[in-house]
Amino acid sequence: MPDAGNAENANETFRRAVEALRSPLLRPEITIGELPAPQRLAPHAAAVSAEVTVQGEEVAWGRLIVLYDPENTRDWPGPFRVVCQANSELESEIATDPLLGPVAWSWLTDALEANGATHHTLSGTVTRATTEGFGTKANEGATTEVEMRASWTPESDELSGHVNAWLALLASASGLPPLDVTDIARQRSRP
């Protein structure tokens, strides 16, 4: 029978860790909403979604899931595992670039480093998909989307740097400039 004190400690550790999911946003283009957490991946889980909107148009979206197994019964090396997804539409010229995968992956690795999100056992994929319209949809043109999925094990239960890294990944995938840089092109296009 599990120790009630250990269960309380696990619940408190998880509660404190997921507070980072509710941290204030630094970018007005990004909105976060709660999602139902997956039930079978870990004893404790929390999930959020995010949308990046520029000039009234959604340009990227993603999900972040925090998994916690205080008993270490899962296949990941540590009590926490962070799982993220980021999707963004691309210009077709960029989508054919053979360096798209490594560049998109660097958006994540750079964001983790810049936000002090110490981690190990990072893994993931970068997928590009092109959609073409035919028949009555032929005039819609082709669209290309990049999707990144990744997971890693944080080295502590302080997850704010990991959440900020995911938000930075979404900003990079959206083509947003860094926070300390003004996008002159977007300022000129405002009425």
C-alpha positions in Angstrom: 0.0 0.0 0.0 1.4 3.4 -1.0 2.5 5.7 1.8 0.0 8.6 2.2 2.8 11.0 3.1 4.7 10.1 -0.1 1.5 10.6 -2.1 1.0 14.0 -0.6 4.6 15.0 -1.3 4.2 13.8 -4.9 1.0 15.7 -5.4 2.6 18.9 -3.9 5.8 18.5 -6.1 3.6 18.1 -9.2 1.4 21.0 -8.2 4.4 23.3 -7.7 6.0 22.1 -11.0 2.9 22.8 -13.2 2.5 26.3 -11.7 5.0 27.2 -14.5 2.3 26.4 -17.1 0.4 29.4 -15.7 3.3 31.8 -15.7 2.7 35.2 -17.3 3.2 35.4 -21.1 5.9 37.7 -22.5 4.5 37.8 -26.0 1.1 39.3 -26.8 0.9 37.2 -30.0 0.7 34.0 -28.0 -2.4 32.8 -26.0 -2.4 29.7 -23.8 -5.4 27.5 -22.9 -5.7 24.4 -20.8 -6.2 21.0 -22.4 -7.3 17.7 -20.8 -4.2 15.9 -19.7 -3.5 12.4 -21.1 -4.7 9.8 -18.6 -2.5 6.8 -19.3 1.0 8.2 -19.8 1.8 8.9 -16.1 0.3 9.0 -12.7 0.3 12.8 -12.9 -0.1 14.9 -16.0 -1.0 18.4 -17.1 -1.4 19.9 -20.6 -1.8 23.3 -22.2 -2.2 24.5 -25.8 -1.0 27.7 -27.4 -1.8 29.7 -30.5 0.3 32.3 -32.2 -1.7 35.0 -33.9 -0.3 37.8 -36.0 -2.5 40.5 -37.5 -5.6 38.4 -36.7 -4.3 35.3 -38.4 -3.3 32.1 -36.6 0.3 31.3 -37.8 1.3 28.5 -35.4 -0.1 26.4 -32.6 1.3 23.8 -30.2 0.8 21.7 -27.1 2.9 21.1 -24.0 2.4 18.2 -21.7 4.1 17.7 -18.3 4.2 14.1 -17.1 5.2 13.1 -13.5 5.9 9.6 -12.2 7.4 9.9 -8.7 7.9 6.1 -8.6 10.0 6.1 -11.8 8.0 3.2 -13.3 8.0 4.7 -16.8 10.7 4.3 -19.5 12.1 7.8 -19.1 15.1 8.5 -16.8 13.7 10.7 -14.1 10.4 11.6 -12.4 9.4 14.3 -15.0 9.1 14.2 -18.7 8.1 17.2 -20.9 6.5 16.5 -24.3 5.9 19.3 -26.8 4.4 19.8 -30.2 4.7 22.9 -32.5 3.1 23.4 -35.9 3.5 26.3 -38.3 2.6 27.0 -41.9 5.6 27.7 -44.1 6.3 29.4 -47.4 6.7 26.7 -50.1 10.3 27.9 -50.9 11.3 27.3 -47.3 9.6 23.9 -47.1 11.8 22.4 -49.9 15.0 23.5 -48.1 16.9 20.4 -47.1 18.1 22.2 -44.0 14.6 22.8 -42.7 14.8 19.8 -40.3 18.1 20.7 -38.6 17.1 24.4 -38.5 13.7 23.7 -36.9 15.4 21.3 -34.4 17.9 24.1 -33.5 14.9 26.4 -32.7 14.2 24.0 -29.8 17.7 23.3 -28.7 18.6 27.0 -28.7 15.4 27.9 -26.8 16.2 25.3 -24.1 19.7 26.7 -23.7 18.6 30.3 -23.8 16.0 29.7 -21.1 18.2 27.7 -18.8 16.1 24.6 -19.2 18.6 22.0 -18.1 17.6 18.6 -19.4 18.8 15.3 -20.8 17.5 12.5 -23.0 16.1 14.9 -25.7 14.5 13.3 -28.6 12.0 14.2 -31.3 11.1 14.6 -35.0 10.6 17.4 -37.5 8.0 16.6 -40.2 7.0 18.7 -43.2 3.7 18.1 -45.1 2.5 19.8 -48.3 -1.2 20.0 -49.1 -2.3 20.6 -52.7 -5.8 21.4 -53.8 -7.4 19.8 -56.8 -10.8 20.0 -58.5 -12.8 22.8 -56.9 -10.0 23.4 -54.5 -7.3 23.9 -57.2 -7.3 27.6 -56.8 -6.5 27.4 -53.1 -2.8 26.8 -53.9 -0.4 24.6 -52.0 0.4 25.0 -48.3 3.2 23.5 -46.4 3.3 22.9 -42.6 6.2 22.0 -40.4 5.4 19.9 -37.3 7.9 19.4 -34.5 7.4 16.8 -31.7 9.9 16.5 -28.9 10.4 15.2 -25.4 13.0 15.5 -22.7 13.7 14.9 -19.1 14.1 18.1 -17.0 16.9 18.0 -14.4 14.7 19.6 -11.7 11.1 20.2 -10.9 11.5 23.9 -11.8 9.8 24.0 -15.2 9.4 27.7 -16.0 12.5 27.6 -18.3 11.0 24.6 -20.1 7.7 26.3 -20.6 9.5 29.5 -21.9 11.6 27.4 -24.2 8.4 25.9 -25.7 7.0 29.4 -26.2 10.2 30.5 -27.8 10.0 27.5 -30.1 6.5 28.6 -31.2 7.7 32.2 -31.7 10.6 30.9 -33.9 8.3 28.6 -35.9 6.0 31.6 -36.4 8.7 33.8 -37.7 8.3 36.3 -34.8 11.4 38.4 -34.1 13.2 38.0 -30.8 11.5 40.0 -28.0 14.2 42.7 -28.0 13.9 43.3 -31.7 11.2 45.4 -33.4 9.8 43.9 -36.7 9.7 46.9 -39.0 7.9 45.1 -41.8 4.9 44.3 -39.5 4.9 47.9 -38.2 4.8 49.3 -41.7 1.9 47.1 -42.7 -0.3 48.4 -39.9 -3.0 50.9 -41.0 
